[in-house]
Amino acid sequence: MKIDRTGIIENFSEKRYEYWIVENQDVKIMVSWISWDVPQELINKWKEEMAMSGTSS
């Protein structure tokens, strides 16, 4: 999986959303993730929290 931007990424192989911070080509940090199996309201809350913690695109 190619990570090239800061924000929420859909990881299809792991079936989850991930929030990444990309400082540059060599520094990429997965900050948080949430499974697609949890209720949609929890996914929405997680996405809101991630958007407040940084710039999500």
C-alpha positions in Angstrom: 0.0 0.0 0.0 1.4 3.4 -1.0 1.0 6.2 1.6 1.8 9.6 0.1 -0.3 12.0 2.0 -1.4 12.9 5.5 -5.0 11.9 6.3 -7.4 9.0 6.3 -6.5 6.1 4.0 -8.7 3.1 3.3 -6.6 -0.1 3.7 -8.5 -2.7 1.7 -6.3 -5.6 2.6 -6.7 -5.1 6.3 -10.4 -3.9 6.0 -9.9 -0.8 8.1 -9.4 3.0 7.9 -6.0 4.3 8.9 -4.9 7.9 9.8 -1.3 8.6 8.6 1.0 11.6 9.1 3.4 12.0 6.2 6.3 14.3 7.0 8.3 13.4 3.9 9.1 10.3 1.7 11.1 8.7 4.6 8.9 9.6 7.6 5.4 8.1 7.5 3.6 7.4 10.8 0.3 5.5 11.2 -1.3 7.4 14.1 -4.6 5.4 14.4 -6.8 2.9 12.7 -10.4 1.6 13.0 -11.9 -1.6 11.6 -14.7 -1.6 9.1 -16.5 -4.1 11.3 -17.5 -1.6 14.0 -20.8 0.3 13.9 -20.9 3.2 11.4 -21.5 5.7 14.2 -18.1 4.8 15.8 -16.4 5.1 12.4 -17.9 8.6 12.0 -16.8 9.6 15.4 -13.3 8.3 14.8 -13.1 10.3 11.5 -14.3 13.5 13.2 -11.6 13.0 15.9 -8.9 12.4 13.3 -10.0 15.5 11.4 -9.7 17.6 14.6 -6.3 16.2 15.3 -4.7 17.3 12.0 -5.3 18.0 8.4 -7.2 15.1 6.8 -7.8 15.1 3.1 
